[in-house]
């Protein structure tokens, strides 16, 4: 089984029928094609997508690539070894084609993580009642601000550790940022940008944008501040600033989304609580679109439509 990313040379149409001699709607310039059950399936390529074509392959075109060439005219599509219906443990990604990721998420772990995040958001909201998060106040520091910075970074570290452990990663000892930074790519962490919802003067920020393996601690300014003020409060209380506290809570929000997504189903009370504090922009995730998950849409073998198979990420 394989996945193919293609350019639709017949946009906004596609070729259909046993002989590919008629046109049918496919209003997407790019798409993804894959095999599901006994069918070849193609959808427009975006976050969630919309299924447009599901056809039983003609015997004269036995491979998915043949079908893509005839249907969409792309003679040099991009092949991927990804298997639809698979995902990496505790690593959420957008869906490249329609479906639901709900079954792949541990509701127990999601709920426990959200309780910790909710406490952080509440503390930050209370702090904003005393200190306006304006540009002039970003350097402000103090014990309550430091407390939020410490709690937020501890929650981020807890999330990092949980994802590594879930995927069977082990060093035989304690994890360090040399281990944690390995999560940046698989979890698409630099694709998230945040800004405080009710405070437009606070600049938008991407908590993990500059995270590098060469400087896994100091390349995250808010995390570097956490380490300094944690180990030497008297000498480094001044780095526990409002700016770093807000960014660290934002990082905890990103880690929550990167593990569990942003759509929690009917009666969701989590997203509104998060959005009350932070505006989250994920348009930068598009650069990773060929790493998005693809659901098993029709059923294959023992799998029902919507079922997912969990895999360990090989860090």
N, C-alpha and C positions, 0 to 999 in steps of 0.2 A: 504494500500500500504506500502511496506517495501523495505529496501535495505539490501543486504547481501554481506559481504566481505568473500572471500573464497581462499583457497589454491587449486591450480589445481593439483590434484594427478595424472592426466593422462598427464601432461606436457611432450612434447609440443603439445599434441593432446587433444581432448575432445570427449565425446560420443554424437552421434547425431542420428536422426531418431525417429520414434514413439516408437520404442522398445529400443532405445539407444544401438543398436547392431552394429553400424558402427562408425568408427573414422572420425573426421574432424579436420582441423587445428585450434589450439588455442595456439599460441606460447608465452604464458605468464604463469609464475609460480603462479601468483596471479591475482585475478580479482574481479570485482564488478558486481552483478546481481540485477536487479530491474524490476518492472512491468511498462510497458508503453503502454497505450491504451489496446489493446487486446493481447498483446504479453509479453513474458518474454524475457528480453534482458540481455546479458552479454558482457562485454568488458574487455580487458586487463586493469589493474589498473595502471594508471600513469597520468601525467599532460597533459590531452587532450585525451590520449588513442587512440584506434582505434577499432571501432565496429567490432566484429567478429561473433557474433551469435544473431539472432533475430528470435525467434521461437514461434509460437502459441502453448501454452501448451497442452499437451495431457490430455484428461479428467481424465485419471487414476492417474495423478500427479497434483492435484488441487492447490498445494501451491508452491510458489517460492522456498522454502527450499527443497521440494521434487525434483524439477527440478535441483537445484544446486547439490544435492547429486548424482543424476543419471548422470548428464552431466560431473561433475568434480571430483566426488569421495570424496569430503570433507564432512564427516559425522558430523562435529562440526564447521560449519561456524559461522561467527560473524554477529549477527543481528544488524540493526540500525533502529531507528525510523524516520530517515530523509526521507522527501518526495521529489522525483525528481522534478525539475522545480521550487524549492523554493530557496530563498536567503535572507540574512539579509541586511537591507537597508544600503547602502553606505559601505558595507563590501565585498570586493572582495576576492575570493579564487580561486585557480586553479580548473580546471574541471577534475573530475575523469574519465570521458568518453567523447567521441567526441561531439562537439557542439559549440555554440557561446554564449558569455555572453554580447554581444554588446547591445542587447535590454534592458538589466537590468540597464544600466548605463545612468545617466542623462548627456547628452552632454553639457547642459548649465553649470552645476556645474563642470564638468570636465574641460571645457574651462576656466572658471573663476579661478579655482584652479591652472591651468597650467600657467596662466598669472603671478600669484604671484610667482610660482616656477621658472619660466623663469627669472624673475627679480633677484631672489636670485642667480641663477646659473651664470647669467651675472656678478653680483657683485663679486662673488667668482673667476670667471675666470679672471676678471680685477685685483683682488688682487694678483693672482698668477703671474701676469706680474711684480709685484714689489717684492713680497716675495716668493721665491721658497719653496713649501711645502715639504721640506726635513726634515729628522728626527732632524737635528740640529736646524732647525727653528721652530719646534713645540711650544716651550715656548714663542715665540715672541708675543708681545701684543701691542696694540695701539688703537686709537680712531676708525679708519676705520675697524679694525678687530672686535672691540666691536660692531660696528654698524651692521655688518653682523650677529654676534651672536644674537643680540637682534631681528633683523628682522626675522631670521630663526626660533628662538624659538617662536616668536609671531605667525608665520605661522603654526608651529606645534600645538600650543595651539588652533588656529582657526580650524584646522582639527579635533583635538580631540573633541572640542565642537560641531562641525557640525555633527559628527557621533553620539554622544550621543543624541543630539536633534532630529536627523532624526529618531532615534529608540524610541523616546518618553520618554527618561530618564530625570528625573527632581529631583532636591533636594529642590526646593522651594527657592533657592538662587544661589549664584555664584558657579561654579564648581571649585574644587581644584584637586591637583594630586591624592587625595584619590579617586576621581571619575575617572579621566583620566586613572589611572593604570588598571581599569577594562577592558579597550580596548585591553590590551596586548594579552590575550589569544584568544579572538574571532577574532582579526585581524591578528593573527599569526606573530606578529611583530618581535619576536626574530629569525625568520627564514630568515631574510634578512642580507646579508653581503655586504659591499661596499668598494671600494678603488678608489682613484683618478686615472683617466684613464691614464694620461701621466706622472705619477710620481710614479714609482714602489717603491721608497724608503719610501713612506708614508705607514704605516702599514694598512692592511685591518682591518675593524672594523664593528661590528654589533651594531648600535646605541641603540637598545632596549634590548640587550641580558641580562643585569643584572637588569632590571626593576623589583622591588619587591613591593608588597603591604605594607610590613612592613616599608619600607623607600621609598615612592613613589617619593620623590623629590631628595634626596641625592644619590639614587642608579643610577641615570642618571647623570654622572659627568658633561657633557656639559650643562644639564639643571640646575643643581645646580650652575654652574658658571654663567649662565644667570641670575638667581635670585639674586646672590650676587652682580654682577656688575650693575644690573638694579637698585637695591635699594641703593647701596652705591658705586657710581662710583669712588669717591676719594680714598676710602679705598680698593676697589677691582678691579681697572682697570686691575691689573696684572693677574686676572683669565680669562679675556677675551682674551684668547690665540688663536693663529692660529689653534692649535689642536682642541680646543673646537668649533671654528667657522666652521671648516670643518665638524666635527661630527654633528653639529646642522643642517647644510645644508643637510647632508646625511640623517638625521632624517626626514627632510621635504620631501626628495625624497621618503623615505620608506613610509611615510604617504600617499603620492600621489599614489604610486603603490598599497598600501593596501586598498585604496578606489576604484580605477578605473582600476587596472590591468596594463598590459604592452603591450597589443595588441589593437591599436586604429584604425585598419582598413586601407583601401586603402588610399594612400596619407598621411600617418602618418608622421608628422613633429615633433612630441613630443619625441618619443623614441630616435631618433638620437641626439637631443639637450641634452637630459639627459645623454646618453651614451658618449657624447663628454667630459663630466666632470667626470662621475662616471661609474665604472664597477660594475654591480649589479649581485650578485650571490644568487640564490634562492634554492640551493640544500638542505638546511636545512629545507625547507618547507615540505620535504618528510616525516618528522616525524609526520606531521599532516594529512597525506594523507586520513585518514578515516573521516576527516572533510571537504574534498573538496566537491564542488558542483557537482551535476549530472543534466544535462539538461533533459527536457522533449523532447525525441527524435522523438516520433511518433505521438504525439497529444493525448490528453485525455480530454473528455468532451468538454468544450468551449475553450480549449487551443489548439493553433496551435503549431506544432513543433517549438522549439526555444523560445516560450513564457516563461516568468518567473513570479512568484508570489512573491511579496515583503513581508517580515515578519519583525516584530520588534524583535530585540534580547533582551532577558530578562536578563538584567544585575543583 
